[in-house]
Amino acid sequence: MSELQELCRTFSSKASHTRVSTTRPVRCWTEKDRLDGSVVDAFVVIFATRGCSWAQRSGCTMCGYGNDSAGTAVSAADLEQQLQTALRDYHGEPLVKIFNSGSFLDEDEIPLPARKALLSAFTNATKISVESRPEYVTEKTLMHIQEILGARQFEIGIGLETANDVVRDKAINKGFSFAQYKTAASLLKKHRVSVKTYVLVKPPFLTEHEALEDTLETIRAVAPMTDIISLNPVNVQRHTLVEHLWHRDEYRPPWLWTLVDALHHGHQLFSGHLKCDVVAGGSQRGPHNCGSCDHDVLTAISDFSLHQDPSVFTPLSCSCREQWRDQCAYENLTYGSVVDWSRWKA
Amino acid sequence: MHLQITSRDGPARRGTFTYGEASIPTPTILYLHSKALPAPAFAHLVITTESSSLPQPTIRVPPTLFSPHPEPISPLIYPKDLPAALHKEELIRSPQNPDLQFVPPLPELLDTLPSTAPGPLYTITSAQQLYHHQTAFVSFLTRLRQTLDPESILYLPSVGTPVNLAVLTYMGVDLIDSTQAILAARHNTLWFPTGAIPLHELQELPCHCPACTTAHHDPTRLTFTDILTHNTHAFYQEAQHVRTAIARGTLREHVETRVRADPQATALLRLLDLDHPDFLETSTPITRKHPLLATTHEALHRPEVRRFQRRILHRYHKPPSAKILLLLPCAAHKPYYQSKSHSLYRTQLLTSPNPWVVHELIITSPLGLVPRELEIVPPANCYDITVTGHWDYDEKIIIQTLLQQYLAANTYDHIIVHLDPKLQEIVSPIIPQATTTCIDTPTSDASLERLAQTLHDLTARYPKVSAGERAMEEVSAVAAYQFTTPIATALMNGSTVRGRYPYRKIFRGRQQLGMITEPRGLLSLTLEGAEACQKEPGYSVTIADDFTLIGSVFAPGVVEADPGIRIGDDVWILQQGEVCAVGIATMSGPEMRRSRHGEAVKVRHRKTPLQQQ
């Protein structure tokens, strides 16, 4: 293992599982999302599993999903019990997103009988969406899922994070390559499974400007292979390398202006559905601006994510945008010294 | 890329940085440049990530490993608070550009730096995070400066301001940048050498930079761009002040003035003094042209003061002929003997029956104790202190400690205290058995009368000590203070002393070995003097056998230099084991050995080819 992989292991191994039950889902809720060109209600459920296989071996620099995992094996029976709880909150939403803070297709997380039960449960859903690392996207697995779902729409979200292998390897420690993603994406295309690509905005060690460039380069690179691009700006999760840096003024989550820029320019690069789910927006741990404009900018970002209309960004303005521009221009010259140009004291 | 050092003051260096065609005076400000906020036209040096060409000398920073357009690229530099092993793996994996080296601020990584490589520009990463841990910052910077080649340039990004530039320079930093000028301007704040002031707190603009002048000193007229212009001028002007102070040899005074405005900058200075005294002392000159101003608390611990005190305790011995110690107060005029008060004391002494059995010791701050015969050596001959008649706690403790240690090593039969009552209080716990002669003030008729009487009574009891004997002892004391006791012994053995106090000459037979000269206040040796001393270690510089000495000794010719040599010291030059010249060191011994360029010794006398044969 490389030093970075070892280091990530020391953080992910501290993840706390105490609040996670094996018999109840971690969370479920309803939100708005886009389906076949219109805005619909989506049901989201996060199942508790043993957790991501990569997190158990090393883990990503920004990922604290281990805190949402059980840490021990969760049986098919446990998962079916979790499903029953979740179904009480399901009211026939046409889009159902089944998440498990890891890979849905990993049989160590979701045993085969549970996979079948979970996918067949939401009979009213038009489309089911799950997430997986690309190494679990295989011919055999896709055939199995098609048997269960028949003609219903199915989507797999892959956390590619970036098209740049150096960034993924040195700054994210994701443990797979762009080539693996491409193989998985073409397999999905072949099986008419919709591809959602998660793009991480601002991994650690990248400056604000580099993060923006990396995001746009990634959008450009994956545009031909994906149906949806979902930008995931980093929020500071517990027991992560990012949190360690953030505590020491060595990391700042992205500015909301970076997200606005990425969506605005990304919209011209990609004709599919480009969205951005901001977690912990406006807080110090999440993507934020100066505090006074955060609400308006966040509203515009979620508006754009649903309606794909970039004009929502036009009226946005705030004096902190100049600080963000300074940061984009000069942060590369501070060599890690000044990570937040909105905070200053003489 | 090359730095030519023209003057040194402590670890600070003033020099000329040759960068391409440009000659840039250092220390200087690197101005950050972007199309949106261009660097000022007057910038000596500009730093940018952009590729457009600029009229000012420009350092272009290559994109990082994470740029999508990678060639050529900087290595990955991790933030400070990640394990050294991680940093190390990356530093070894990706060799750096030899012109621009990045230094992560982890002490464990210092040995991976190529210390002998001529990498001229070292950039400290995560500088702000390090700066906020003052103890770690000072200890890292002093270690780094000692690890690096003396001619390599040290760039501390992001944290420099007009307030801390002086103290950063005093730690050996050569370049800071304009980051804090931009950040302050964005926060509507103006920099001054005395601190940063938010615009809304200013009723007028106390500045004559172009921006403030154009605004007719009316704060309400300033825009962001005006504030930035003001700040860039404030940085520039302070760099000019710092360079001037280094050239004058008054940087320490300048540092003490500037750090007043900022507790953190003050902490840096105190930590340097208290935790890293040797780092400062090694590069602090022995002699100075300007008064040493002891007007602050920090001055009590400055390297010149500590060095003097250490030498009094470890190199100096009282004149063997002296049996009676006379404690006297200091005088504002230096050297003391030229002052009115000291000429009064001396009159009492010289009219006593046996004046040379008495040894005068002056009690003062911040030096503590100045033996009469060392009143002419620096810094005793040039310090200036605020005199109020009040002594603070630290001054008392310093005087008491030094006096106690001094008397443990130097014994007298009698001690006479001719000090004002406040000073009496300080010394009396150390010397309860002393005779006090000062009644009210030391110069009052009554006090002088009693001093004369006491001296008369006490000195008469001893066999007469000759003025000549004392003169020998006094010159020997200067030699010991300057060079160590073994060298003083080698120099004075079989020698005689001529001339009037204090600027005396040493002769052996008809050969002059050296003399104490007026502006330096130290011994200057002749070739014969150097030959008398050369067997004793301490002040010799060995030059290469094939080095032909014409003018000065230059660093590349130096093979060996004693580590105790300081700027301003008299040194002898050895070639093939023989003295070939004497002169004054213009670098410290350690720097002579490590430097590749520059004058190391200004030669005073050199053997002619005939003498060498």
Chai-1 contact restraints between the chains, C-beta under 6 A:
chainA,res_idxA,chainB,res_idxB,connection_type,confidence,min_distance_angstrom,max_distance_angstrom,comment,restraint_id
A,E3,B,A85,contact,1.0,0.0,6.0,A-B,restraint_1
A,E3,B,L86,contact,1.0,0.0,6.0,A-B,restraint_2
A,E3,B,E89,contact,1.0,0.0,6.0,A-B,restraint_3
A,V166,B,L65,contact,1.0,0.0,6.0,A-B,restraint_4
A,V167,B,F66,contact,1.0,0.0,6.0,A-B,restraint_5
A,K170,B,L76,contact,1.0,0.0,6.0,A-B,restraint_6
A,L206,B,F66,contact,1.0,0.0,6.0,A-B,restraint_7
A,E210,B,F66,contact,1.0,0.0,6.0,A-B,restraint_8
A,E213,B,P68,contact,1.0,0.0,6.0,A-B,restraint_9
A,E217,B,P68,contact,1.0,0.0,6.0,A-B,restraint_10
A,L245,B,P79,contact,1.0,0.0,6.0,A-B,restraint_11
A,R248,B,D81,contact,1.0,0.0,6.0,A-B,restraint_12
A,D249,B,Q129,contact,1.0,0.0,6.0,A-B,restraint_13
A,E250,B,P79,contact,1.0,0.0,6.0,A-B,restraint_14
A,Q323,B,R186,contact,1.0,0.0,6.0,A-B,restraint_15
A,A329,B,S34,contact,1.0,0.0,6.0,A-B,restraint_16
A,Y330,B,L32,contact,1.0,0.0,6.0,A-B,restraint_17
A,N332,B,T49,contact,1.0,0.0,6.0,A-B,restraint_18
A,L333,B,L32,contact,1.0,0.0,6.0,A-B,restraint_19
A,L333,B,I47,contact,1.0,0.0,6.0,A-B,restraint_20
A,L333,B,V61,contact,1.0,0.0,6.0,A-B,restraint_21
A,T334,B,P157,contact,1.0,0.0,6.0,A-B,restraint_22
A,T334,B,S158,contact,1.0,0.0,6.0,A-B,restraint_23
A,Y335,B,I77,contact,1.0,0.0,6.0,A-B,restraint_24
A,Y335,B,T125,contact,1.0,0.0,6.0,A-B,restraint_25
A,Y335,B,P157,contact,1.0,0.0,6.0,A-B,restraint_26
A,G336,B,P79,contact,1.0,0.0,6.0,A-B,restraint_27
A,G336,B,T125,contact,1.0,0.0,6.0,A-B,restraint_28
A,G336,B,S126,contact,1.0,0.0,6.0,A-B,restraint_29
A,S337,B,A127,contact,1.0,0.0,6.0,A-B,restraint_30
A,S337,B,Q128,contact,1.0,0.0,6.0,A-B,restraint_31
A,S337,B,P157,contact,1.0,0.0,6.0,A-B,restraint_32
A,S337,B,S158,contact,1.0,0.0,6.0,A-B,restraint_33
A,V338,B,S158,contact,1.0,0.0,6.0,A-B,restraint_34
A,W344,B,L183,contact,1.0,0.0,6.0,A-B,restraint_35
A,W344,B,H187,contact,1.0,0.0,6.0,A-B,restraint_36
A,A346,B,A196,contact,1.0,0.0,6.0,A-B,restraint_37
